[in-house]
Amino acid sequence: MPDEPDDPENPLGDTADAWCPYCGEPCELVVDPGGGAHQEYVEDCPVCCRPWRVTATWYDGVASVRLDTEDE
């Protein structure tokens, strides 16, 4: 992992594309590879404001993100 981010507008590192499990809108999530190879947290949809359960996993330096509804 480089010491300096490649993109100065995104100092945390990686982004991942996903779709809201409630409203279906596409979104781009900023994911922090420094948080560990497997992360789980809650984030709200920027469109419908409903909470997602975010699971982020890294494979060979590439982030994979899954969004689930909080009621599952």
mmCIF file of the N, C-alpha and C atoms, coordinates in Angstrom:
data_MODEL
# 
_entry.id   MODEL 
# 
loop_
_atom_site.group_PDB 
_atom_site.id 
_atom_site.type_symbol 
_atom_site.label_atom_id 
_atom_site.label_alt_id 
_atom_site.label_comp_id 
_atom_site.label_asym_id 
_atom_site.label_entity_id 
_atom_site.label_seq_id 
_atom_site.pdbx_PDB_ins_code 
_atom_site.Cartn_x 
_atom_site.Cartn_y 
_atom_site.Cartn_z 
_atom_site.occupancy 
_atom_site.B_iso_or_equiv 
_atom_site.pdbx_formal_charge 
_atom_site.auth_seq_id 
_atom_site.auth_comp_id 
_atom_site.auth_asym_id 
_atom_site.auth_atom_id 
_atom_site.pdbx_PDB_model_num 
ATOM 1   N N  . MET A 1 1  ? 0.859   -1.168 0.000  1.00 0.00 ? 1  MET A N  1 
ATOM 2   C CA . MET A 1 1  ? 0.000   0.000  0.000  1.00 0.00 ? 1  MET A CA 1 
ATOM 3   C C  . MET A 1 1  ? 0.905   1.230  0.000  1.00 0.00 ? 1  MET A C  1 
ATOM 4   N N  . PRO A 1 2  ? 0.649   2.206  -0.882 1.00 0.00 ? 2  PRO A N  1 
ATOM 5   C CA . PRO A 1 2  ? 1.498   3.387  -0.939 1.00 0.00 ? 2  PRO A CA 1 
ATOM 6   C C  . PRO A 1 2  ? 1.297   4.271  0.284  1.00 0.00 ? 2  PRO A C  1 
ATOM 7   N N  . ASP A 1 3  ? 2.334   5.036  0.635  1.00 0.00 ? 3  ASP A N  1 
ATOM 8   C CA . ASP A 1 3  ? 2.247   5.957  1.759  1.00 0.00 ? 3  ASP A CA 1 
ATOM 9   C C  . ASP A 1 3  ? 1.364   7.158  1.441  1.00 0.00 ? 3  ASP A C  1 
ATOM 10  N N  . GLU A 1 4  ? 1.372   7.590  0.197  1.00 0.00 ? 4  GLU A N  1 
ATOM 11  C CA . GLU A 1 4  ? 0.583   8.738  -0.234 1.00 0.00 ? 4  GLU A CA 1 
ATOM 12  C C  . GLU A 1 4  ? -0.570  8.259  -1.109 1.00 0.00 ? 4  GLU A C  1 
ATOM 13  N N  . PRO A 1 5  ? -1.767  8.830  -0.947 1.00 0.00 ? 5  PRO A N  1 
ATOM 14  C CA . PRO A 1 5  ? -2.881  8.429  -1.816 1.00 0.00 ? 5  PRO A CA 1 
ATOM 15  C C  . PRO A 1 5  ? -2.620  8.850  -3.255 1.00 0.00 ? 5  PRO A C  1 
ATOM 16  N N  . ASP A 1 6  ? -3.124  8.040  -4.197 1.00 0.00 ? 6  ASP A N  1 
ATOM 17  C CA . ASP A 1 6  ? -2.981  8.353  -5.612 1.00 0.00 ? 6  ASP A CA 1 
ATOM 18  C C  . ASP A 1 6  ? -3.858  9.524  -6.022 1.00 0.00 ? 6  ASP A C  1 
ATOM 19  N N  . ASP A 1 7  ? -4.986  9.698  -5.358 1.00 0.00 ? 7  ASP A N  1 
ATOM 20  C CA . ASP A 1 7  ? -5.950  10.724 -5.704 1.00 0.00 ? 7  ASP A CA 1 
ATOM 21  C C  . ASP A 1 7  ? -6.052  11.723 -4.552 1.00 0.00 ? 7  ASP A C  1 
ATOM 22  N N  . PRO A 1 8  ? -5.532  12.957 -4.703 1.00 0.00 ? 8  PRO A N  1 
ATOM 23  C CA . PRO A 1 8  ? -5.574  13.909 -3.601 1.00 0.00 ? 8  PRO A CA 1 
ATOM 24  C C  . PRO A 1 8  ? -6.992  14.311 -3.198 1.00 0.00 ? 8  PRO A C  1 
ATOM 25  N N  . GLU A 1 9  ? -7.983  14.113 -4.074 1.00 0.00 ? 9  GLU A N  1 
ATOM 26  C CA . GLU A 1 9  ? -9.365  14.425 -3.723 1.00 0.00 ? 9  GLU A CA 1 
ATOM 27  C C  . GLU A 1 9  ? -9.986  13.319 -2.877 1.00 0.00 ? 9  GLU A C  1 
ATOM 28  N N  . ASN A 1 10 ? -9.348  12.166 -2.816 1.00 0.00 ? 10 ASN A N  1 
ATOM 29  C CA . ASN A 1 10 ? -9.851  11.038 -2.044 1.00 0.00 ? 10 ASN A CA 1 
ATOM 30  C C  . ASN A 1 10 ? -8.737  10.542 -1.129 1.00 0.00 ? 10 ASN A C  1 
ATOM 31  N N  . PRO A 1 11 ? -8.460  11.242 -0.028 1.00 0.00 ? 11 PRO A N  1 
ATOM 32  C CA . PRO A 1 11 ? -7.326  10.885 0.818  1.00 0.00 ? 11 PRO A CA 1 
ATOM 33  C C  . PRO A 1 11 ? -7.462  9.550  1.527  1.00 0.00 ? 11 PRO A C  1 
ATOM 34  N N  . LEU A 1 12 ? -8.669  9.000  1.627  1.00 0.00 ? 12 LEU A N  1 
ATOM 35  C CA . LEU A 1 12 ? -8.822  7.724  2.316  1.00 0.00 ? 12 LEU A CA 1 
ATOM 36  C C  . LEU A 1 12 ? -8.394  6.544  1.456  1.00 0.00 ? 12 LEU A C  1 
ATOM 37  N N  . GLY A 1 13 ? -8.385  6.697  0.153  1.00 0.00 ? 13 GLY A N  1 
ATOM 38  C CA . GLY A 1 13 ? -7.899  5.607  -0.678 1.00 0.00 ? 13 GLY A CA 1 
ATOM 39  C C  . GLY A 1 13 ? -8.848  5.178  -1.762 1.00 0.00 ? 13 GLY A C  1 
ATOM 40  N N  . ASP A 1 14 ? -9.613  4.142  -1.528 1.00 0.00 ? 14 ASP A N  1 
ATOM 41  C CA . ASP A 1 14 ? -10.374 3.468  -2.576 1.00 0.00 ? 14 ASP A CA 1 
ATOM 42  C C  . ASP A 1 14 ? -11.838 3.911  -2.622 1.00 0.00 ? 14 ASP A C  1 
ATOM 43  N N  . THR A 1 15 ? -12.431 3.700  -3.789 1.00 0.00 ? 15 THR A N  1 
ATOM 44  C CA . THR A 1 15 ? -13.873 3.872  -3.926 1.00 0.00 ? 15 THR A CA 1 
ATOM 45  C C  . THR A 1 15 ? -14.447 2.573  -4.486 1.00 0.00 ? 15 THR A C  1 
ATOM 46  N N  . ALA A 1 16 ? -15.720 2.367  -4.227 1.00 0.00 ? 16 ALA A N  1 
ATOM 47  C CA . ALA A 1 16 ? -16.404 1.185  -4.743 1.00 0.00 ? 16 ALA A CA 1 
ATOM 48  C C  . ALA A 1 16 ? -17.800 1.606  -5.177 1.00 0.00 ? 16 ALA A C  1 
ATOM 49  N N  . ASP A 1 17 ? -18.251 1.071  -6.295 1.00 0.00 ? 17 ASP A N  1 
ATOM 50  C CA . ASP A 1 17 ? -19.598 1.344  -6.790 1.00 0.00 ? 17 ASP A CA 1 
ATOM 51  C C  . ASP A 1 17 ? -20.560 0.326  -6.201 1.00 0.00 ? 17 ASP A C  1 
ATOM 52  N N  . ALA A 1 18 ? -21.757 0.794  -5.847 1.00 0.00 ? 18 ALA A N  1 
ATOM 53  C CA . ALA A 1 18 ? -22.784 -0.084 -5.290 1.00 0.00 ? 18 ALA A CA 1 
ATOM 54  C C  . ALA A 1 18 ? -24.148 0.511  -5.619 1.00 0.00 ? 18 ALA A C  1 
ATOM 55  N N  . TRP A 1 19 ? -25.215 -0.219 -5.278 1.00 0.00 ? 19 TRP A N  1 
ATOM 56  C CA . TRP A 1 19 ? -26.574 0.234  -5.506 1.00 0.00 ? 19 TRP A CA 1 
ATOM 57  C C  . TRP A 1 19 ? -27.352 0.077  -4.212 1.00 0.00 ? 19 TRP A C  1 
ATOM 58  N N  . CYS A 1 20 ? -28.154 1.081  -3.896 1.00 0.00 ? 20 CYS A N  1 
ATOM 59  C CA . CYS A 1 20 ? -28.945 1.055  -2.670 1.00 0.00 ? 20 CYS A CA 1 
ATOM 60  C C  . CYS A 1 20 ? -29.925 -0.118 -2.714 1.00 0.00 ? 20 CYS A C  1 
ATOM 61  N N  . PRO A 1 21 ? -29.953 -0.952 -1.650 1.00 0.00 ? 21 PRO A N  1 
ATOM 62  C CA . PRO A 1 21 ? -30.883 -2.081 -1.641 1.00 0.00 ? 21 PRO A CA 1 
ATOM 63  C C  . PRO A 1 21 ? -32.338 -1.651 -1.424 1.00 0.00 ? 21 PRO A C  1 
ATOM 64  N N  . TYR A 1 22 ? -32.572 -0.404 -1.061 1.00 0.00 ? 22 TYR A N  1 
ATOM 65  C CA . TYR A 1 22 ? -33.938 0.103  -0.882 1.00 0.00 ? 22 TYR A CA 1 
ATOM 66  C C  . TYR A 1 22 ? -34.460 0.776  -2.146 1.00 0.00 ? 22 TYR A C  1 
ATOM 67  N N  . CYS A 1 23 ? -33.751 1.822  -2.631 1.00 0.00 ? 23 CYS A N  1 
ATOM 68  C CA . CYS A 1 23 ? -34.270 2.619  -3.755 1.00 0.00 ? 23 CYS A CA 1 
ATOM 69  C C  . CYS A 1 23 ? -33.611 2.278  -5.087 1.00 0.00 ? 23 CYS A C  1 
ATOM 70  N N  . GLY A 1 24 ? -32.524 1.501  -5.070 1.00 0.00 ? 24 GLY A N  1 
ATOM 71  C CA . GLY A 1 24 ? -31.876 1.067  -6.294 1.00 0.00 ? 24 GLY A CA 1 
ATOM 72  C C  . GLY A 1 24 ? -30.955 2.085  -6.943 1.00 0.00 ? 24 GLY A C  1 
ATOM 73  N N  . GLU A 1 25 ? -30.768 3.236  -6.320 1.00 0.00 ? 25 GLU A N  1 
ATOM 74  C CA . GLU A 1 25 ? -29.907 4.265  -6.899 1.00 0.00 ? 25 GLU A CA 1 
ATOM 75  C C  . GLU A 1 25 ? -28.435 3.861  -6.794 1.00 0.00 ? 25 GLU A C  1 
ATOM 76  N N  . PRO A 1 26 ? -27.656 4.133  -7.851 1.00 0.00 ? 26 PRO A N  1 
ATOM 77  C CA . PRO A 1 26 ? -26.220 3.857  -7.775 1.00 0.00 ? 26 PRO A CA 1 
ATOM 78  C C  . PRO A 1 26 ? -25.542 4.864  -6.854 1.00 0.00 ? 26 PRO A C  1 
ATOM 79  N N  . CYS A 1 27 ? -24.457 4.436  -6.228 1.00 0.00 ? 27 CYS A N  1 
ATOM 80  C CA . CYS A 1 27 ? -23.702 5.320  -5.354 1.00 0.00 ? 27 CYS A CA 1 
ATOM 81  C C  . CYS A 1 27 ? -22.237 4.905  -5.382 1.00 0.00 ? 27 CYS A C  1 
ATOM 82  N N  . GLU A 1 28 ? -21.395 5.804  -4.972 1.00 0.00 ? 28 GLU A N  1 
ATOM 83  C CA . GLU A 1 28 ? -19.976 5.521  -4.874 1.00 0.00 ? 28 GLU A CA 1 
ATOM 84  C C  . GLU A 1 28 ? -19.582 5.655  -3.403 1.00 0.00 ? 28 GLU A C  1 
ATOM 85  N N  . LEU A 1 29 ? -19.025 4.609  -2.850 1.00 0.00 ? 29 LEU A N  1 
ATOM 86  C CA . LEU A 1 29 ? -18.608 4.605  -1.452 1.00 0.00 ? 29 LEU A CA 1 
ATOM 87  C C  . LEU A 1 29 ? -17.103 4.791  -1.362 1.00 0.00 ? 29 LEU A C  1 
ATOM 88  N N  . VAL A 1 30 ? -16.670 5.561  -0.392 1.00 0.00 ? 30 VAL A N  1 
ATOM 89  C CA . VAL A 1 30 ? -15.242 5.681  -0.099 1.00 0.00 ? 30 VAL A CA 1 
ATOM 90  C C  . VAL A 1 30 ? -14.938 4.633  0.959  1.00 0.00 ? 30 VAL A C  1 
ATOM 91  N N  . VAL A 1 31 ? -14.004 3.748  0.649  1.00 0.00 ? 31 VAL A N  1 
ATOM 92  C CA . VAL A 1 31 ? -13.640 2.684  1.580  1.00 0.00 ? 31 VAL A CA 1 
ATOM 93  C C  . VAL A 1 31 ? -12.179 2.859  1.986  1.00 0.00 ? 31 VAL A C  1 
ATOM 94  N N  . ASP A 1 32 ? -11.894 2.571  3.239  1.00 0.00 ? 32 ASP A N  1 
ATOM 95  C CA . ASP A 1 32 ? -10.570 2.794  3.812  1.00 0.00 ? 32 ASP A CA 1 
ATOM 96  C C  . ASP A 1 32 ? -9.831  1.471  3.940  1.00 0.00 ? 32 ASP A C  1 
ATOM 97  N N  . PRO A 1 33 ? -8.850  1.214  3.076  1.00 0.00 ? 33 PRO A N  1 
ATOM 98  C CA . PRO A 1 33 ? -8.113  -0.051 3.170  1.00 0.00 ? 33 PRO A CA 1 
ATOM 99  C C  . PRO A 1 33 ? -7.323  -0.167 4.466  1.00 0.00 ? 33 PRO A C  1 
ATOM 100 N N  . GLY A 1 34 ? -7.072  0.941  5.140  1.00 0.00 ? 34 GLY A N  1 
ATOM 101 C CA . GLY A 1 34 ? -6.353  0.915  6.408  1.00 0.00 ? 34 GLY A CA 1 
ATOM 102 C C  . GLY A 1 34 ? -7.185  0.387  7.556  1.00 0.00 ? 34 GLY A C  1 
ATOM 103 N N  . GLY A 1 35 ? -8.485  0.200  7.340  1.00 0.00 ? 35 GLY A N  1 
ATOM 104 C CA . GLY A 1 35 ? -9.379  -0.293 8.381  1.00 0.00 ? 35 GLY A CA 1 
ATOM 105 C C  . GLY A 1 35 ? -9.396  -1.803 8.512  1.00 0.00 ? 35 GLY A C  1 
ATOM 106 N N  . GLY A 1 36 ? -8.621  -2.511 7.701  1.00 0.00 ? 36 GLY A N  1 
ATOM 107 C CA . GLY A 1 36 ? -8.586  -3.968 7.763  1.00 0.00 ? 36 GLY A CA 1 
ATOM 108 C C  . GLY A 1 36 ? -9.150  -4.601 6.515  1.00 0.00 ? 36 GLY A C  1 
ATOM 109 N N  . ALA A 1 37 ? -8.850  -5.883 6.333  1.00 0.00 ? 37 ALA A N  1 
ATOM 110 C CA . ALA A 1 37 ? -9.255  -6.608 5.131  1.00 0.00 ? 37 ALA A CA 1 
ATOM 111 C C  . ALA A 1 37 ? -10.755 -6.889 5.087  1.00 0.00 ? 37 ALA A C  1 
ATOM 112 N N  . HIS A 1 38 ? -11.429 -6.867 6.244  1.00 0.00 ? 38 HIS A N  1 
ATOM 113 C CA . HIS A 1 38 ? -12.871 -7.096 6.305  1.00 0.00 ? 38 HIS A CA 1 
ATOM 114 C C  . HIS A 1 38 ? -13.464 -6.060 7.255  1.00 0.00 ? 38 HIS A C  1 
ATOM 115 N N  . GLN A 1 39 ? -14.439 -5.290 6.764  1.00 0.00 ? 39 GLN A N  1 
ATOM 116 C CA . GLN A 1 39 ? -15.056 -4.243 7.578  1.00 0.00 ? 39 GLN A CA 1 
ATOM 117 C C  . GLN A 1 39 ? -16.566 -4.309 7.451  1.00 0.00 ? 39 GLN A C  1 
ATOM 118 N N  . GLU A 1 40 ? -17.250 -3.980 8.529  1.00 0.00 ? 40 GLU A N  1 
ATOM 119 C CA . GLU A 1 40 ? -18.705 -3.858 8.529  1.00 0.00 ? 40 GLU A CA 1 
ATOM 120 C C  . GLU A 1 40 ? -19.072 -2.595 9.275  1.00 0.00 ? 40 GLU A C  1 
ATOM 121 N N  . TYR A 1 41 ? -19.983 -1.812 8.690  1.00 0.00 ? 41 TYR A N  1 
ATOM 122 C CA . TYR A 1 41 ? -20.436 -0.585 9.333  1.00 0.00 ? 41 TYR A CA 1 
ATOM 123 C C  . TYR A 1 41 ? -21.781 -0.188 8.737  1.00 0.00 ? 41 TYR A C  1 
ATOM 124 N N  . VAL A 1 42 ? -22.425 0.816  9.306  1.00 0.00 ? 42 VAL A N  1 
ATOM 125 C CA . VAL A 1 42 ? -23.715 1.309  8.827  1.00 0.00 ? 42 VAL A CA 1 
ATOM 126 C C  . VAL A 1 42 ? -23.513 2.686  8.220  1.00 0.00 ? 42 VAL A C  1 
ATOM 127 N N  . GLU A 1 43 ? -24.130 2.897  7.060  1.00 0.00 ? 43 GLU A N  1 
ATOM 128 C CA . GLU A 1 43 ? -24.076 4.185  6.361  1.00 0.00 ? 43 GLU A CA 1 
ATOM 129 C C  . GLU A 1 43 ? -25.448 4.429  5.741  1.00 0.00 ? 43 GLU A C  1 
ATOM 130 N N  . ASP A 1 44 ? -25.877 5.688  5.676  1.00 0.00 ? 44 ASP A N  1 
ATOM 131 C CA . ASP A 1 44 ? -27.177 6.024  5.103  1.00 0.00 ? 44 ASP A CA 1 
ATOM 132 C C  . ASP A 1 44 ? -27.064 6.293  3.611  1.00 0.00 ? 44 ASP A C  1 
ATOM 133 N N  . CYS A 1 45 ? -28.106 5.929  2.870  1.00 0.00 ? 45 CYS A N  1 
ATOM 134 C CA . CYS A 1 45 ? -28.189 6.216  1.441  1.00 0.00 ? 45 CYS A CA 1 
ATOM 135 C C  . CYS A 1 45 ? -28.265 7.728  1.246  1.00 0.00 ? 45 CYS A C  1 
ATOM 136 N N  . PRO A 1 46 ? -27.453 8.300  0.347  1.00 0.00 ? 46 PRO A N  1 
ATOM 137 C CA . PRO A 1 46 ? -27.519 9.734  0.112  1.00 0.00 ? 46 PRO A CA 1 
ATOM 138 C C  . PRO A 1 46 ? -28.783 10.169 -0.634 1.00 0.00 ? 46 PRO A C  1 
ATOM 139 N N  . VAL A 1 47 ? -29.532 9.203  -1.181 1.00 0.00 ? 47 VAL A N  1 
ATOM 140 C CA . VAL A 1 47 ? -30.750 9.534  -1.932 1.00 0.00 ? 47 VAL A CA 1 
ATOM 141 C C  . VAL A 1 47 ? -31.999 9.360  -1.064 1.00 0.00 ? 47 VAL A C  1 
ATOM 142 N N  . CYS A 1 48 ? -32.202 8.158  -0.508 1.00 0.00 ? 48 CYS A N  1 
ATOM 143 C CA . CYS A 1 48 ? -33.427 7.889  0.254  1.00 0.00 ? 48 CYS A CA 1 
ATOM 144 C C  . CYS A 1 48 ? -33.222 7.936  1.772  1.00 0.00 ? 48 CYS A C  1 
ATOM 145 N N  . CYS A 1 49 ? -31.977 8.080  2.217  1.00 0.00 ? 49 CYS A N  1 
ATOM 146 C CA . CYS A 1 49 ? -31.610 8.253  3.633  1.00 0.00 ? 49 CYS A CA 1 
ATOM 147 C C  . CYS A 1 49 ? -31.865 7.026  4.505  1.00 0.00 ? 49 CYS A C  1 
ATOM 148 N N  . ARG A 1 50 ? -32.128 5.880  3.919  1.00 0.00 ? 50 ARG A N  1 
ATOM 149 C CA . ARG A 1 50 ? -32.322 4.666  4.715  1.00 0.00 ? 50 ARG A CA 1 
ATOM 150 C C  . ARG A 1 50 ? -30.968 4.030  5.003  1.00 0.00 ? 50 ARG A C  1 
ATOM 151 N N  . PRO A 1 51 ? -30.833 3.339  6.133  1.00 0.00 ? 51 PRO A N  1 
ATOM 152 C CA . PRO A 1 51 ? -29.526 2.804  6.535  1.00 0.00 ? 51 PRO A CA 1 
ATOM 153 C C  . PRO A 1 51 ? -29.175 1.502  5.832  1.00 0.00 ? 51 PRO A C  1 
ATOM 154 N N  . TRP A 1 52 ? -27.909 1.418  5.412  1.00 0.00 ? 52 TRP A N  1 
ATOM 155 C CA . TRP A 1 52 ? -27.362 0.192  4.834  1.00 0.00 ? 52 TRP A CA 1 
ATOM 156 C C  . TRP A 1 52 ? -26.434 -0.451 5.842  1.00 0.00 ? 52 TRP A C  1 
ATOM 157 N N  . ARG A 1 53 ? -26.325 -1.745 5.791  1.00 0.00 ? 53 ARG A N  1 
ATOM 158 C CA . ARG A 1 53 ? -25.245 -2.465 6.457  1.00 0.00 ? 53 ARG A CA 1 
ATOM 159 C C  . ARG A 1 53 ? -24.198 -2.710 5.373  1.00 0.00 ? 53 ARG A C  1 
ATOM 160 N N  . VAL A 1 54 ? -23.054 -2.059 5.488  1.00 0.00 ? 54 VAL A N  1 
ATOM 161 C CA . VAL A 1 54 ? -21.996 -2.129 4.483  1.00 0.00 ? 54 VAL A CA 1 
ATOM 162 C C  . VAL A 1 54 ? -20.987 -3.189 4.913  1.00 0.00 ? 54 VAL A C  1 
ATOM 163 N N  . THR A 1 55 ? -20.665 -4.085 4.005  1.00 0.00 ? 55 THR A N  1 
ATOM 164 C CA . THR A 1 55 ? -19.592 -5.056 4.217  1.00 0.00 ? 55 THR A CA 1 
ATOM 165 C C  . THR A 1 55 ? -18.560 -4.804 3.127  1.00 0.00 ? 55 THR A C  1 
ATOM 166 N N  . ALA A 1 56 ? -17.356 -4.435 3.547  1.00 0.00 ? 56 ALA A N  1 
ATOM 167 C CA . ALA A 1 56 ? -16.265 -4.170 2.603  1.00 0.00 ? 56 ALA A CA 1 
ATOM 168 C C  . ALA A 1 56 ? -15.163 -5.194 2.835  1.00 0.00 ? 56 ALA A C  1 
ATOM 169 N N  . THR A 1 57 ? -14.699 -5.797 1.749  1.00 0.00 ? 57 THR A N  1 
ATOM 170 C CA . THR A 1 57 ? -13.651 -6.805 1.809  1.00 0.00 ? 57 THR A CA 1 
ATOM 171 C C  . THR A 1 57 ? -12.648 -6.514 0.706  1.00 0.00 ? 57 THR A C  1 
ATOM 172 N N  . TRP A 1 58 ? -11.387 -6.719 1.004  1.00 0.00 ? 58 TRP A N  1 
ATOM 173 C CA . TRP A 1 58 ? -10.333 -6.493 0.015  1.00 0.00 ? 58 TRP A CA 1 
ATOM 174 C C  . TRP A 1 58 ? -9.752  -7.821 -0.441 1.00 0.00 ? 58 TRP A C  1 
ATOM 175 N N  . TYR A 1 59 ? -9.624  -7.971 -1.772 1.00 0.00 ? 59 TYR A N  1 
ATOM 176 C CA . TYR A 1 59 ? -8.980  -9.122 -2.400 1.00 0.00 ? 59 TYR A CA 1 
ATOM 177 C C  . TYR A 1 59 ? -7.898  -8.588 -3.322 1.00 0.00 ? 59 TYR A C  1 
ATOM 178 N N  . ASP A 1 60 ? -6.670  -8.948 -3.071 1.00 0.00 ? 60 ASP A N  1 
ATOM 179 C CA . ASP A 1 60 ? -5.539  -8.496 -3.897 1.00 0.00 ? 60 ASP A CA 1 
ATOM 180 C C  . ASP A 1 60 ? -5.542  -6.984 -4.102 1.00 0.00 ? 60 ASP A C  1 
ATOM 181 N N  . GLY A 1 61 ? -5.851  -6.227 -3.044 1.00 0.00 ? 61 GLY A N  1 
ATOM 182 C CA . GLY A 1 61 ? -5.810  -4.775 -3.102 1.00 0.00 ? 61 GLY A CA 1 
ATOM 183 C C  . GLY A 1 61 ? -7.009  -4.103 -3.722 1.00 0.00 ? 61 GLY A C  1 
ATOM 184 N N  . VAL A 1 62 ? -8.049  -4.873 -4.085 1.00 0.00 ? 62 VAL A N  1 
ATOM 185 C CA . VAL A 1 62 ? -9.255  -4.316 -4.701 1.00 0.00 ? 62 VAL A CA 1 
ATOM 186 C C  . VAL A 1 62 ? -10.433 -4.492 -3.738 1.00 0.00 ? 62 VAL A C  1 
ATOM 187 N N  . ALA A 1 63 ? -11.173 -3.409 -3.522 1.00 0.00 ? 63 ALA A N  1 
ATOM 188 C CA . ALA A 1 63 ? -12.299 -3.447 -2.593 1.00 0.00 ? 63 ALA A CA 1 
ATOM 189 C C  . ALA A 1 63 ? -13.538 -4.046 -3.248 1.00 0.00 ? 63 ALA A C  1 
ATOM 190 N N  . SER A 1 64 ? -14.215 -4.902 -2.495 1.00 0.00 ? 64 SER A N  1 
ATOM 191 C CA . SER A 1 64 ? -15.522 -5.435 -2.878 1.00 0.00 ? 64 SER A CA 1 
ATOM 192 C C  . SER A 1 64 ? -16.497 -4.999 -1.785 1.00 0.00 ? 64 SER A C  1 
ATOM 193 N N  . VAL A 1 65 ? -17.637 -4.415 -2.185 1.00 0.00 ? 65 VAL A N  1 
ATOM 194 C CA . VAL A 1 65 ? -18.590 -3.883 -1.216 1.00 0.00 ? 65 VAL A CA 1 
ATOM 195 C C  . VAL A 1 65 ? -19.938 -4.521 -1.427 1.00 0.00 ? 65 VAL A C  1 
ATOM 196 N N  . ARG A 1 66 ? -20.585 -4.893 -0.325 1.00 0.00 ? 66 ARG A N  1 
ATOM 197 C CA . ARG A 1 66 ? -21.957 -5.417 -0.368 1.00 0.00 ? 66 ARG A CA 1 
ATOM 198 C C  . ARG A 1 66 ? -22.811 -4.544 0.550  1.00 0.00 ? 66 ARG A C  1 
ATOM 199 N N  . LEU A 1 67 ? -23.994 -4.148 0.064  1.00 0.00 ? 67 LEU A N  1 
ATOM 200 C CA . LEU A 1 67 ? -24.935 -3.364 0.856  1.00 0.00 ? 67 LEU A CA 1 
ATOM 201 C C  . LEU A 1 67 ? -26.147 -4.224 1.171  1.00 0.00 ? 67 LEU A C  1 
ATOM 202 N N  . ASP A 1 68 ? -26.526 -4.274 2.424  1.00 0.00 ? 68 ASP A N  1 
ATOM 203 C CA . ASP A 1 68 ? -27.726 -4.985 2.844  1.00 0.00 ? 68 ASP A CA 1 
ATOM 204 C C  . ASP A 1 68 ? -28.628 -4.025 3.595  1.00 0.00 ? 68 ASP A C  1 
ATOM 205 N N  . THR A 1 69 ? -29.930 -4.327 3.628  1.00 0.00 ? 69 THR A N  1 
ATOM 206 C CA . THR A 1 69 ? -30.844 -3.513 4.399  1.00 0.00 ? 69 THR A CA 1 
ATOM 207 C C  . THR A 1 69 ? -30.614 -3.785 5.881  1.00 0.00 ? 69 THR A C  1 
ATOM 208 N N  . GLU A 1 70 ? -30.918 -2.818 6.717  1.00 0.00 ? 70 GLU A N  1 
ATOM 209 C CA . GLU A 1 70 ? -30.727 -2.989 8.153  1.00 0.00 ? 70 GLU A CA 1 
ATOM 210 C C  . GLU A 1 70 ? -31.739 -3.957 8.747  1.00 0.00 ? 70 GLU A C  1 
ATOM 211 N N  . ASP A 1 71 ? -32.840 -4.227 8.052  1.00 0.00 ? 71 ASP A N  1 
ATOM 212 C CA . ASP A 1 71 ? -33.873 -5.108 8.600  1.00 0.00 ? 71 ASP A CA 1 
ATOM 213 C C  . ASP A 1 71 ? -33.690 -6.565 8.204  1.00 0.00 ? 71 ASP A C  1 
ATOM 214 N N  . GLU A 1 72 ? -32.584 -6.905 7.526  1.00 0.00 ? 72 GLU A N  1 
ATOM 215 C CA . GLU A 1 72 ? -32.347 -8.316 7.144  1.00 0.00 ? 72 GLU A CA 1 
ATOM 216 C C  . GLU A 1 72 ? -31.743 -9.076 8.285  1.00 0.00 ? 72 GLU A C  1 
# 
